[in-house]
């Protein structure tokens, strides 16, 4: 049974009745990946159709291996919270975010969301052959902004990203950007809009300290505008600076849910303090 801490500190914004407003409810969520083996006919169209129409029989025939990535996880997130997701590699953090965003199905349990969650990951695709300028417009549209809103916020997006500090990179194709520049531009596009639920996967690990400070401040602004932010990070300092609550996943199990410092201290003891100064 996962250890859970009910006490919360700071963060949630009360609704008209004085109670905090839920934005994400995860109720006994299991997420399972299926890895198909090398059974006969594995690559044929007939075999693929068989897997769709008769999945259980196909799994047995193909020697399917199941990976239980998230196990019986339950939590409630509220408006105004910034929640850190921590855990060692392969603990299920990014998998859980994708499920909250609606990009992965759950095997058991349910995930309920208020509003539309927006997932921002360092691997989120922009179009490499288009300029940064064009990607700002396309990315803004994809985030639900109007063309007028994009025009109004364009300069702010470019300035926030800092990619023009050493040249006019915004007019160059994205394929000419470093991975850090591209990640900063993705975050800047997403941060230009207020979100009901913003899911950030390691985006703050891709810039210098100045960009990280700007990002952390923007996360605080999003919370104050009654949004909810989830941040996956291996940088405990970013978690401390940004989040008032932390979920600790380990091997798919929710080990702790509580105030940031309390959970991080337990996690750092578990990892031998390897991440303490990061």
TAHUMO-V243520 format. One record per residue. N is the residue number from 1. PHI is phi in whole degrees, 0 to 359 (none if undefined). PSI is psi in whole degrees, -180 to 180 (none if undefined). D_LAST is the distance of its C-alpha to the last C-alpha in Angstrom with 2 decimals. Layout:
BEGIN
((N;PHI;PSI;D_LAST) (N;PHI;PSI;D_LAST))
END
This chain:
BEGIN
((1;none;131;29.82) (2;289;142;26.33) (3;282;131;25.21) (4;229;139;25.11) (5;249;122;24.57) (6;278;-30;26.92) (7;298;138;25.91) (8;237;156;24.14) (9;229;130;23.08) (10;62;179;23.63) (11;94;-78;23.58) (12;303;138;26.78) (13;262;124;29.62) (14;290;147;33.03) (15;275;-170;35.88) (16;302;-30;39.51) (17;270;6;40.17) (18;88;-7;37.25) (19;265;147;35.32) (20;297;150;31.97) (21;260;117;32.55) (22;292;141;31.14) (23;243;-31;29.78) (24;223;128;28.64) (25;237;118;30.21) (26;254;122;29.32) (27;241;100;32.13) (28;51;56;31.88) (29;275;129;30.46) (30;244;136;30.75) (31;233;126;29.79) (32;235;129;31.36) (33;266;143;31.27) (34;245;126;34.50) (35;247;113;34.69) (36;282;141;38.28) (37;276;-153;39.71) (38;248;43;42.39) (39;297;164;45.45) (40;296;141;48.60) (41;73;18;48.80) (42;304;-37;45.08) (43;267;1;45.12) (44;277;158;48.38) (45;296;-36;48.94) (46;296;-43;50.98) (47;295;-40;48.18) (48;296;-42;45.72) (49;296;-38;48.26) (50;297;-39;48.82) (51;295;-34;45.10) (52;286;-46;45.26) (53;280;-33;48.58) (54;227;70;48.25) (55;299;-39;44.57) (56;293;-45;45.13) (57;294;-37;47.87) (58;293;-38;45.92) (59;298;-43;42.91) (60;296;-43;45.21) (61;293;-35;46.98) (62;268;-2;43.90) (63;66;51;42.03) (64;291;135;39.14) (65;257;131;35.90) (66;258;135;34.00) (67;246;113;30.23) (68;275;91;29.46) (69;281;-34;26.09) (70;227;132;26.03) (71;235;107;28.11) (72;53;49;29.84) (73;268;130;27.06) (74;227;136;28.20) (75;195;164;26.65) (76;233;128;27.78) (77;253;149;25.82) (78;236;158;27.38) (79;303;137;27.86) (80;90;-1;25.46) (81;264;145;22.51) (82;245;117;19.02) (83;243;123;17.92) (84;274;143;14.64) (85;245;116;15.30) (86;236;168;13.04) (87;152;158;14.16) (88;291;168;14.17) (89;304;137;15.75) (90;80;17;19.30) (91;275;-9;19.09) (92;105;9;20.94) (93;297;-55;18.54) (94;293;-35;19.84) (95;299;-44;23.29) (96;296;-42;23.41) (97;300;-43;22.52) (98;297;-36;25.28) (99;291;-40;27.69) (100;298;-37;27.06) (101;285;-8;27.76) (102;85;14;30.96) (103;267;-13;30.17) (104;229;139;30.44) (105;281;154;33.19) (106;263;146;32.70) (107;282;-45;34.75) (108;220;159;35.41) (109;83;-169;34.73) (110;214;152;34.21) (111;236;124;31.76) (112;246;137;33.18) (113;229;148;31.83) (114;256;116;33.16) (115;85;-175;33.25) (116;258;114;31.85) (117;292;143;28.21) (118;241;122;26.65) (119;263;124;24.14) (120;243;115;21.87) (121;234;158;20.15) (122;294;-17;19.14) (123;262;5;22.25) (124;301;133;24.54) (125;276;126;27.59) (126;251;173;29.05) (127;267;110;32.15) (128;298;-30;31.43) (129;275;-6;34.98) (130;263;156;35.01) (131;291;162;33.80) (132;301;-39;30.75) (133;301;-47;33.32) (134;294;-37;35.09) (135;294;-32;31.94) (136;299;-45;31.08) (137;293;-46;34.52) (138;294;-42;34.40) (139;296;-40;30.91) (140;298;-43;32.03) (141;297;-42;35.13) (142;296;-30;33.21) (143;278;-3;31.09) (144;96;11;34.44) (145;277;151;34.91) (146;280;165;38.42) (147;298;-37;39.35) (148;295;-43;40.03) (149;298;-39;36.60) (150;296;-44;35.01) (151;300;-42;37.23) (152;293;-32;36.34) (153;258;0;32.57) (154;302;-52;32.56) (155;299;-40;31.87) (156;297;-38;29.07) (157;297;-47;27.41) (158;294;-45;27.75) (159;297;-42;26.60) (160;298;-40;23.51) (161;292;-30;22.51) (162;73;11;23.03) (163;285;-13;24.56) (164;264;8;27.71) (165;294;-25;26.20) (166;240;27;27.37) (167;144;173;30.46) (168;273;61;32.24) (169;291;-23;30.09) (170;296;-22;30.91) (171;268;0;34.43) (172;261;157;33.38) (173;298;148;33.02) (174;300;-27;29.63) (175;293;-14;30.04) (176;272;-4;29.61) (177;275;151;26.07) (178;288;165;22.90) (179;298;-36;20.74) (180;293;-41;18.32) (181;297;-45;21.41) (182;297;-42;22.85) (183;295;-39;19.82) (184;295;-39;19.69) (185;293;-40;23.43) (186;301;-47;23.23) (187;297;-41;20.87) (188;297;-39;23.14) (189;295;-48;26.21) (190;295;-38;24.98) (191;285;-11;23.73) (192;285;-11;27.19) (193;242;143;28.76) (194;284;138;28.54) (195;238;146;27.88) (196;294;-49;29.06) (197;219;119;26.09) (198;247;125;23.31) (199;250;117;21.23) (200;244;122;18.15) (201;249;95;16.77) (202;64;16;13.53) (203;292;-25;15.21) (204;278;-2;12.46) (205;268;8;10.57) (206;249;8;13.72) (207;227;177;14.13) (208;286;177;13.43) (209;297;-33;11.99) (210;298;-44;15.60) (211;293;-38;15.99) (212;298;-40;12.91) (213;296;-42;14.47) (214;297;-41;17.79) (215;295;-44;16.67) (216;296;-39;15.23) (217;295;-40;18.52) (218;294;-37;20.54) (219;298;-41;19.17) (220;297;-38;20.28) (221;295;-40;23.61) (222;298;-40;24.08) (223;296;-43;23.72) (224;294;-24;26.20) (225;271;22;28.62) (226;74;24;28.77) (227;267;173;26.58) (228;237;134;24.14) (229;239;130;20.74) (230;251;133;18.89) (231;233;116;15.38) (232;270;126;14.18) (233;201;148;10.53) (234;263;1;8.09) (235;265;100;5.29) (236;295;-28;5.62) (237;294;-42;5.55) (238;299;-40;8.20) (239;297;-45;9.87) (240;296;-41;10.23) (241;286;-22;11.53) (242;247;-36;13.75) (243;251;145;15.07) (244;257;-6;17.52) (245;215;148;17.98) (246;224;137;16.23) (247;256;127;18.04) (248;252;112;16.85) (249;259;136;18.75) (250;219;118;19.31) (251;53;40;22.04) (252;84;-6;23.35) (253;257;136;23.83) (254;281;104;22.50) (255;277;-38;21.42) (256;213;151;20.42) (257;215;109;20.93) (258;183;-166;20.37) (259;303;144;18.64) (260;308;-54;14.90) (261;295;-39;14.18) (262;298;-45;16.78) (263;288;-41;15.59) (264;296;-38;11.88) (265;298;-43;13.27) (266;294;-40;15.62) (267;293;-42;13.25) (268;293;-33;11.00) (269;294;-39;14.45) (270;295;-40;15.57) (271;269;4;12.96) (272;78;19;13.31) (273;78;14;9.98) (274;298;-32;8.46) (275;258;5;5.39) (276;301;-39;5.71) (277;265;2;3.77) (278;279;none;0.00))
END
